[in-house]
Amino acid sequence: MPTSYSNPISDNRRSKKNLLGAIFLGLLTFVITPLVAFILTIPFFFIDQIPESFNPIVIIAGIFGLNELGGFFLAQFIFILLLTLIGNFITAIISWFINGSRKMAAITFFSAFFFQFIVVAFTIPSTMEQSLKTIESGIEAEKSYQQFAEIGDIGYEIQPYPASVPIGNTFPEYGPMGEKLQVIVPISVDQEGTYLVTAQYRTSKGRLKSNTPINNTTQYLSAGDNVVRVEFNANESGGSYGFWSPSYVGGTAQIQLFYLASEKEVLDKITSNQALDKRIIERFLEDEGLDRRAAQTEPTVNKFVGRKIFEF
């Protein structure tokens, strides 16, 4: 009577063969993941009128509240990670059909991650170098606006109440009281254009210790020396009685200066930057929809120029 038996050596070899097969099936992710990416982006190649709200990177940026160029990079990274997970998952399903084993499918899934990690480990030095160049270039581009103008020594003027308005000076020890305070900001301008000047005034003496709301003024400044006045009114300063000489009440003014660039100026500056990867710039402009419309020429983008705190 024939006896059926299994050869342990043969079974062991078959098990090792299946294991190696499941591991190397992980390499299939390098075909599956790009294919998934291509399928998901097909509509954007052939249908030009797809609303921007359907762009996956824009959706991710909206979910996580990501803005500006740095937010775009992060949203793009999250999108690539999602594509990787989908590609690895499909690769694992293929392994499951071939081997008929969930265990082998799991091995394929994690081996796909391992192979991707090896590839990233070899490519990340150059990628990091390019990323650092991009970041440094972006920082330098932002710092370049600080060369546009310089804040000088700040002064002030007090406008007294009209004689027809009977106002009692509650704190005569601090001198006469005024209805308005003008903070005078001298600005030396190298790059003419529209500038925003913000000012906050505070006092530090006794019962007059207070902070005013931030006031601002926007002006077009020509190259050379300019003077900007930021005005504070007593009735706009949190119920202030009025203004005394800042030198008597420990007055301090914090001034911030911004250059108002147009969207077109900013984009021209980005696209002319030789240190930035042109493919990244093109993708960024495409995803923002800026490659299909004329950039706005009105000065609406605040670029920090400088800050100065002055104690009178």
Stockholm file with secondary structure:
# STOCKHOLM 1.0

chainA/1-312         MPTSYSNPISDNRRSKKNLLGAIFLGLLTFVITPLVAFILTIPFFFIDQIPESFNPIVIIAGIFGLNELGGFFLAQFIFILLLTLIGNFITAIISWFINGSRKMAAITFFSAFFFQFIVVAFTIPSTMEQSLKTIESGIEAEKSYQQFAEIGDIGYEIQPYPASVPIGNTFPEYGPMGEKLQVIVPISVDQEGTYLVTAQYRTSKGRLKSNTPINNTTQYLSAGDNVVRVEFNANESGGSYGFWSPSYVGGTAQIQLFYLASEKEVLDKITSNQALDKRIIERFLEDEGLDRRAAQTEPTVNKFVGRKIFEF
#=GR chainA/1-312 SS CCCCCCCHHHHHHHHHHHHHHHHHHGGGHHHHHHHHHHHHHHHHHHCTTCCGGGCHHHHHHHHHTCCHHHHHHHHHHHHHHHHHHHHHHHHHHHHHHHHCCHHHHHHHHHHHHHHHHHHHHHHHHHHHHHHHHHHHHHHHHHHGGGGSEEECCCEEEEEECCTTSCCCCSCGGGCCCEEEEEEEEEEEESSCEEEEEEEEEEECSGGGCEECCCEEEEEEECSEEEEEEEEEEGGGSSSCCCBCCHHHHTCEEEEEEEEEEEHHHHHHHHHTCTTSCHHHHHHHHHHTTTTSSCCCCSEEEEEEEEEEEEEC
#=GC SS_cons         CCCCCCCHHHHHHHHHHHHHHHHHHGGGHHHHHHHHHHHHHHHHHHCTTCCGGGCHHHHHHHHHTCCHHHHHHHHHHHHHHHHHHHHHHHHHHHHHHHHCCHHHHHHHHHHHHHHHHHHHHHHHHHHHHHHHHHHHHHHHHHHGGGGSEEECCCEEEEEECCTTSCCCCSCGGGCCCEEEEEEEEEEEESSCEEEEEEEEEEECSGGGCEECCCEEEEEEECSEEEEEEEEEEGGGSSSCCCBCCHHHHTCEEEEEEEEEEEHHHHHHHHHTCTTSCHHHHHHHHHHTTTTSSCCCCSEEEEEEEEEEEEEC
//
